[in-house]
Amino acid sequence: MKMQDLRAKLDSADMLGRVMVFPAQMQDAWRIGADFARTAATLNATKFSRVVIAGMGGSAIGGDLARSFLGDSARVPIVSCRDHRLPANVAREALFIASSYSGNTAETLAAYDAAREHAAAMLAVTSGGELARRCERDHVPSCIIPAGIPPRAAIGYSLLPTLQILRAAGVASFDDSEYEEALKAARQCVSNYGPEDDRNPAGELARTLHGRTAFVYAAPALLEGVARRWSCQFNENAKTLAHFAYFPELNHNEIVGWEVGDLMKRAVILYLEDRDDHPLTRRHADVGLSLMKPFAGAIERFDAPTGGRLSRMLATMLLGDFASVYLAYLNGVDPTPVKKIDALKKEMSR
């Protein structure tokens, strides 16, 4: 059955459509972020020693991608917090950004409360909820983004305002031309990976993964956040297990785990590589992949396309986003519902 037919049959909330409108979301998110950053420009006068971005799931990925994009150019370290607990020594003298799409993420709210004791400055990126209410109560600036989207499909709204905030705060320096180039690349991805062509690269990747487990590997550089994103998208959209890890660290432990078991023959290694990866890390990957090859079902390598860092990062991300929805279709599942997460939140709220 063709992808278009599977979409009509399975995709009740049109997750594929949400992926395809990413360029329009980029434009809206960039505008929202720019408008908000103008009101937060006083942050530039605030002294802080690090940035802490607190969030979970789809809301946290935007922070990961921001850190990956900025890389060594960031003036101070950017740290992720994915927990209820925000240690005082991490929050102290930090610019704290609470990123919760719904505004009701328990872990992020707990981190927000902890940050109030120690952070040098605080901000939030949210569509509303309890986080927005606490920000209003505490006179903490909040960047309000549109509601009503699954958090993983709102990645533009969590990433681009965060970048605008970091630039306004003096953490980062980048030109608007990087955004414009990335927007053009995103539009090209939508054209290349749409369902009209059943054999486009994203559809082919989904077919490679059908009935298999994805091990997504990258270097701890530009595509680190993208590797996590691919894994999470396969989890949530395709309802299939996926795993991510990074070279060279995985060569010091995980590589040995490939030696025993028939399960590995059903596994596919997806290696995301970029021209800015450290040469020794690339060498680690070449050697490590050659040693794992006899045990894996398949190895697929993906070079980030040409262009600037933001363009390369988002184009690689979109390949995984499209593939995850197509894999859901091949798995015979609706990509939007996340019933186990909903059940977890219901149980934890008691």
Backbone torsions as a table, in degrees:
resi	resn	phi	psi	omega
1	MET	NA	138.7	-178.3
2	LYS	-72.1	155.3	-178.6
3	MET	-58.7	-38.0	179.5
4	GLN	-61.2	-40.7	179.6
5	ASP	-69.1	-41.6	178.4
6	LEU	-64.4	-36.0	177.2
7	ARG	-61.2	-46.2	-180.0
8	ALA	-64.8	-32.3	-176.7
9	LYS	-81.1	-38.0	-167.4
10	LEU	-111.8	-29.5	-167.4
11	ASP	-90.9	77.8	-171.1
12	SER	-63.9	-34.6	-178.4
13	ALA	-107.1	11.5	175.3
14	ASP	55.6	58.0	174.9
15	MET	-61.5	-35.5	178.5
16	LEU	-61.4	-41.4	177.3
17	GLY	-60.5	-35.9	179.0
18	ARG	-67.3	-34.5	175.8
19	VAL	-69.6	-39.9	-175.0
20	MET	-70.2	-22.1	179.1
21	VAL	-91.6	11.3	-179.0
22	PHE	-54.1	-42.0	178.3
23	PRO	-58.5	-40.8	177.6
24	ALA	-65.9	-37.7	176.4
25	GLN	-64.0	-38.5	176.8
26	MET	-57.3	-47.2	-178.3
27	GLN	-61.4	-45.6	-179.3
28	ASP	-66.0	-42.5	-178.5
29	ALA	-66.1	-38.3	179.0
30	TRP	-63.9	-41.4	178.3
31	ARG	-65.2	-46.7	-180.0
32	ILE	-60.3	-44.0	-179.7
33	GLY	-64.1	-40.8	-179.9
34	ALA	-64.9	-42.9	179.4
35	ASP	-62.5	-43.4	-179.0
36	PHE	-68.5	-41.5	-176.5
37	ALA	-60.4	-31.1	178.5
38	ARG	-63.8	-35.7	178.7
39	THR	-77.7	-20.3	-178.0
40	ALA	-101.1	12.9	-175.3
41	ALA	-61.9	-23.0	179.6
42	THR	-64.9	-15.3	176.9
43	LEU	-59.6	-24.8	-177.5
44	ASN	-61.8	-23.6	179.9
45	ALA	-90.6	-4.0	-178.5
46	THR	-89.9	131.7	179.5
47	LYS	-90.3	127.3	175.0
48	PHE	-146.0	154.2	-173.5
49	SER	-100.8	-9.8	179.0
50	ARG	-163.0	167.4	171.6
51	VAL	-113.5	132.3	175.3
52	VAL	-116.5	121.8	177.7
53	ILE	-110.6	113.7	-178.1
54	ALA	-99.8	131.5	178.6
55	GLY	-177.5	170.7	178.6
56	MET	-134.1	152.0	172.6
57	GLY	56.3	-135.7	-177.4
58	GLY	-60.4	-28.2	179.2
59	SER	-72.8	-26.0	-178.3
60	ALA	-82.6	-26.2	-175.4
61	ILE	-61.8	-34.1	178.3
62	GLY	-57.6	-40.2	176.6
63	GLY	-66.0	-39.6	178.1
64	ASP	-62.0	-43.9	-178.9
65	LEU	-68.1	-37.1	177.5
66	ALA	-61.6	-45.6	179.2
67	ARG	-62.9	-42.9	179.9
68	SER	-63.4	-44.5	-178.6
69	PHE	-62.5	-45.6	-176.0
70	LEU	-72.6	-36.9	176.9
71	GLY	53.0	-134.5	-177.1
72	ASP	-69.8	-12.8	-177.4
73	SER	-76.1	-15.1	178.8
74	ALA	-65.5	136.3	-176.7
75	ARG	-69.0	-32.9	179.4
76	VAL	-132.7	162.3	177.9
77	PRO	-62.9	146.4	175.4
78	ILE	-113.9	122.0	-171.9
79	VAL	-118.4	139.7	175.8
80	SER	-95.8	144.3	174.1
81	CYS	-124.1	112.5	178.6
82	ARG	-118.8	62.9	-175.9
83	ASP	-163.3	165.0	172.1
84	HIS	-68.9	-31.7	-171.9
85	ARG	-94.1	127.8	173.2
86	LEU	-118.7	102.8	-176.0
87	PRO	-57.0	143.3	-177.7
88	ALA	-59.9	-36.3	-178.0
89	ASN	-72.7	-16.2	173.8
90	VAL	-85.7	-41.8	-177.5
91	ALA	-73.7	-28.1	-174.1
92	ARG	-61.3	129.5	178.4
93	GLU	61.1	27.5	-178.4
94	ALA	-104.1	152.6	161.7
95	LEU	-86.0	114.3	-175.3
96	PHE	-102.6	126.3	176.8
97	ILE	-119.1	116.7	175.4
98	ALA	-90.2	118.9	-179.2
99	SER	-115.5	104.0	178.2
100	SER	-138.5	112.5	-176.4
101	TYR	-58.8	-51.2	-178.4
102	SER	-73.1	-28.3	-173.3
103	GLY	85.4	1.7	-175.6
104	ASN	-121.0	15.1	-178.8
105	THR	-71.6	117.8	-172.1
106	ALA	-60.0	-42.6	-177.9
107	GLU	-63.4	-42.0	-178.2
108	THR	-69.4	-36.9	177.1
109	LEU	-64.5	-39.3	178.1
110	ALA	-65.7	-41.0	178.0
111	ALA	-65.3	-38.5	177.2
112	TYR	-58.7	-47.2	-179.4
113	ASP	-62.6	-39.1	178.9
114	ALA	-67.0	-38.6	-177.7
115	ALA	-65.2	-28.9	-178.6
116	ARG	-59.4	-25.4	-178.3
117	GLU	-77.9	-25.9	-167.3
118	HIS	-133.8	-24.4	-172.3
119	ALA	-66.1	147.8	177.1
120	ALA	-75.1	-33.6	179.1
121	ALA	-153.7	152.2	-176.9
122	MET	-134.9	146.1	175.9
123	LEU	-146.0	167.6	174.6
124	ALA	-141.3	149.4	171.1
125	VAL	-123.1	114.3	-172.3
126	THR	-160.5	162.6	174.7
127	SER	-93.7	-6.1	-179.9
128	GLY	146.3	-134.5	176.5
129	GLY	68.4	-160.9	-176.3
130	GLU	-64.5	-34.3	179.7
131	LEU	-62.1	-45.1	178.6
132	ALA	-62.8	-37.4	179.2
133	ARG	-65.5	-42.5	179.4
134	ARG	-66.9	-38.4	177.8
135	CYS	-61.7	-41.8	178.5
136	GLU	-64.5	-41.9	179.0
137	ARG	-62.0	-39.9	-172.9
138	ASP	-96.7	3.9	-178.7
139	HIS	58.9	40.9	176.0
140	VAL	-98.2	126.2	180.0
141	PRO	-62.0	135.8	179.2
142	SER	-129.5	131.2	176.5
143	CYS	-89.2	110.5	-174.8
144	ILE	-90.5	123.0	-179.6
145	ILE	-111.1	160.6	-176.1
146	PRO	-60.6	142.7	179.7
147	ALA	-94.1	173.6	171.3
148	GLY	89.5	16.8	-179.0
149	ILE	-121.4	140.8	171.4
150	PRO	-56.2	133.2	-174.7
151	PRO	-51.2	-37.8	-179.0
152	ARG	-68.3	-21.8	178.0
153	ALA	-91.5	1.8	179.7
154	ALA	-108.9	28.2	-173.9
155	ILE	-59.6	-35.5	177.7
156	GLY	-61.5	-37.0	-178.5
157	TYR	-74.4	-23.8	176.3
158	SER	-88.6	-28.5	-177.8
159	LEU	-83.9	-55.6	-167.9
160	LEU	-69.1	-42.0	173.1
161	PRO	-61.4	-34.7	177.6
162	THR	-62.1	-42.5	177.3
163	LEU	-63.1	-41.6	178.3
164	GLN	-62.5	-40.8	179.3
165	ILE	-63.4	-45.4	-177.8
166	LEU	-65.3	-35.2	177.0
167	ARG	-68.8	-44.3	179.5
168	ALA	-63.2	-31.1	-178.7
169	ALA	-82.7	-1.5	179.3
170	GLY	81.5	9.2	178.5
171	VAL	-76.2	-34.3	-172.4
172	ALA	-134.3	154.5	175.0
173	SER	-134.5	115.1	176.7
174	PHE	-149.6	157.1	-174.5
175	ASP	-94.7	150.1	177.8
176	ASP	-59.3	-22.9	180.0
177	SER	-62.9	-26.5	177.3
178	GLU	-66.0	-42.3	175.9
179	TYR	-62.6	-45.9	-177.4
180	GLU	-62.0	-39.8	177.2
181	GLU	-65.5	-41.6	179.9
182	ALA	-65.4	-37.4	177.8
183	LEU	-63.0	-43.3	177.8
184	LYS	-61.8	-42.3	179.1
185	ALA	-65.1	-39.1	179.1
186	ALA	-63.5	-41.3	177.4
187	ARG	-61.9	-39.3	179.1
188	GLN	-66.4	-38.2	177.2
189	CYS	-61.1	-44.2	178.9
190	VAL	-60.8	-39.4	177.4
191	SER	-66.7	-39.6	-175.8
192	ASN	-76.5	-32.2	-170.6
193	TYR	-107.9	8.5	-179.5
194	GLY	-65.4	163.1	-173.2
195	PRO	-74.9	-7.1	-178.8
196	GLU	-63.4	-37.6	177.8
197	ASP	-99.3	106.9	-174.5
198	ASP	-67.3	-15.7	-175.9
199	ARG	-114.6	30.6	177.3
200	ASN	-72.6	165.2	-174.9
201	PRO	-57.3	-36.3	179.5
202	ALA	-68.9	-40.1	176.7
203	GLY	-64.9	-39.6	178.2
204	GLU	-65.6	-38.9	176.9
205	LEU	-62.7	-42.2	178.6
206	ALA	-61.3	-40.8	178.7
207	ARG	-65.5	-36.7	176.9
208	THR	-62.8	-35.7	-176.0
209	LEU	-87.6	-12.4	-175.2
210	HIS	-60.9	123.0	179.8
211	GLY	79.4	10.5	-178.1
212	ARG	-128.2	172.4	177.1
213	THR	-109.8	133.2	-178.0
214	ALA	-94.2	130.5	170.1
215	PHE	-111.0	107.4	-174.4
216	VAL	-97.4	118.8	-177.8
217	TYR	-116.9	150.8	176.9
218	ALA	-157.9	178.3	171.4
219	ALA	-92.9	154.7	177.7
220	PRO	-76.9	64.8	-177.0
221	ALA	-142.1	-130.6	-173.5
222	LEU	-60.4	-38.9	-172.0
223	LEU	-99.3	12.3	177.8
224	GLU	-59.8	-50.8	179.4
225	GLY	-65.3	-32.4	179.5
226	VAL	-67.2	-38.6	178.3
227	ALA	-60.6	-43.1	176.0
228	ARG	-63.2	-42.3	180.0
229	ARG	-59.9	-47.0	178.6
230	TRP	-56.2	-48.8	-178.1
231	SER	-59.5	-47.1	-179.1
232	CYS	-65.3	-37.1	179.0
233	GLN	-67.1	-39.2	175.2
234	PHE	-64.2	-38.8	177.2
235	ASN	-60.9	-55.5	-169.2
236	GLU	-81.7	-43.0	-178.1
237	ASN	-78.7	-50.5	-174.5
238	ALA	-87.9	-7.9	-179.4
239	LYS	56.7	43.8	-179.4
240	THR	-134.7	147.1	-179.8
241	LEU	-67.8	140.5	174.5
242	ALA	-147.2	158.2	-174.0
243	HIS	-139.0	146.5	176.1
244	PHE	-130.3	149.6	177.4
245	ALA	-158.0	172.7	-172.3
246	TYR	-130.6	140.3	167.8
247	PHE	-81.0	147.6	1.6
248	PRO	-87.6	-4.4	-175.7
249	GLU	-54.3	-44.1	-174.9
250	LEU	-65.4	-21.0	177.0
251	ASN	-73.5	-8.6	179.2
252	HIS	-100.6	4.3	-179.3
253	ASN	-160.0	-64.6	-171.5
254	GLU	-61.2	-31.5	-177.8
255	ILE	-57.5	-31.6	-179.7
256	VAL	-71.6	-27.9	-178.6
257	GLY	-68.8	-8.5	179.0
258	TRP	-85.3	-0.9	-170.5
259	GLU	-80.6	-26.8	-171.3
260	VAL	-127.3	134.9	171.0
261	GLY	115.7	136.2	178.2
262	ASP	-71.2	-18.9	-178.5
263	LEU	-56.0	-35.5	-174.4
264	MET	-66.4	-22.1	177.1
265	LYS	-69.4	-16.0	176.2
266	ARG	-98.4	11.5	-177.8
267	ALA	-106.6	145.7	177.3
268	VAL	-121.1	126.4	174.7
269	ILE	-89.9	126.1	176.5
270	LEU	-113.3	111.2	-177.4
271	TYR	-105.2	118.6	179.4
272	LEU	-97.6	122.2	-177.3
273	GLU	-129.2	150.2	-175.6
274	ASP	-136.4	153.0	-176.1
275	ARG	-64.1	-21.1	179.4
276	ASP	-88.6	-0.1	176.7
277	ASP	-60.9	144.7	180.0
278	HIS	-61.2	136.8	-178.5
279	PRO	-54.9	-38.8	179.5
280	LEU	-70.8	-31.1	175.1
281	THR	-67.0	-39.9	176.2
282	ARG	-62.0	-39.4	177.5
283	ARG	-65.6	-41.9	175.6
284	HIS	-56.5	-44.4	-178.9
285	ALA	-64.5	-44.3	-179.7
286	ASP	-58.7	-47.3	-178.3
287	VAL	-69.8	-45.7	-179.0
288	GLY	-60.5	-45.1	179.8
289	LEU	-63.7	-36.6	178.6
290	SER	-65.3	-33.7	179.0
291	LEU	-76.0	-28.9	179.4
292	MET	-85.7	-19.7	-173.8
293	LYS	-53.2	-43.0	-178.9
294	PRO	-64.2	-18.5	-174.8
295	PHE	-102.6	-22.5	-175.9
296	ALA	-85.6	152.6	175.6
297	GLY	-66.9	-35.9	178.7
298	ALA	-166.2	157.3	173.1
299	ILE	-128.5	126.1	177.3
300	GLU	-119.9	130.3	178.8
301	ARG	-110.4	136.7	-176.8
302	PHE	-126.1	112.6	174.9
303	ASP	-84.3	130.4	174.0
304	ALA	-59.6	141.2	-178.3
305	PRO	-67.8	174.8	178.2
306	THR	-70.2	164.6	177.9
307	GLY	122.0	-175.6	178.7
308	GLY	-73.1	174.5	-174.1
309	ARG	-62.7	-44.6	-179.1
310	LEU	-66.1	-40.7	178.8
311	SER	-61.8	-47.2	-179.1
312	ARG	-64.2	-41.5	-178.0
313	MET	-64.5	-48.4	-175.9
314	LEU	-72.7	-33.8	177.0
315	ALA	-64.4	-40.8	177.5
316	THR	-67.2	-40.1	177.0
317	MET	-58.6	-45.1	-175.8
318	LEU	-66.0	-32.6	174.9
319	LEU	-57.9	-44.6	178.0
320	GLY	-67.9	-38.7	178.8
321	ASP	-60.3	-49.2	178.8
322	PHE	-62.4	-46.0	-177.4
323	ALA	-60.8	-36.6	-178.5
324	SER	-65.4	-36.5	178.2
325	VAL	-71.7	-42.5	177.8
326	TYR	-63.8	-35.7	177.0
327	LEU	-66.1	-36.5	174.8
328	ALA	-58.9	-43.8	179.1
329	TYR	-60.5	-46.1	-179.3
330	LEU	-65.7	-29.1	176.9
331	ASN	-80.1	-6.7	179.1
332	GLY	74.3	29.4	-177.5
333	VAL	-124.2	155.7	174.3
334	ASP	-78.3	123.6	-174.7
335	PRO	-70.8	-19.6	-172.0
336	THR	-80.9	-51.1	-175.2
337	PRO	-61.7	142.7	174.0
338	VAL	-129.2	73.4	-169.6
339	LYS	-60.4	-39.1	-177.9
340	LYS	-68.9	-36.7	176.4
341	ILE	-66.3	-41.6	178.0
342	ASP	-62.2	-42.1	179.1
343	ALA	-65.3	-38.8	178.5
344	LEU	-61.7	-48.1	-178.3
345	LYS	-63.0	-37.8	179.3
346	LYS	-64.3	-43.4	-179.1
347	GLU	-68.3	-40.8	-178.3
348	MET	-69.3	-22.0	-178.7
349	SER	-78.0	-13.7	-178.6
350	ARG	-73.5	NA	NA
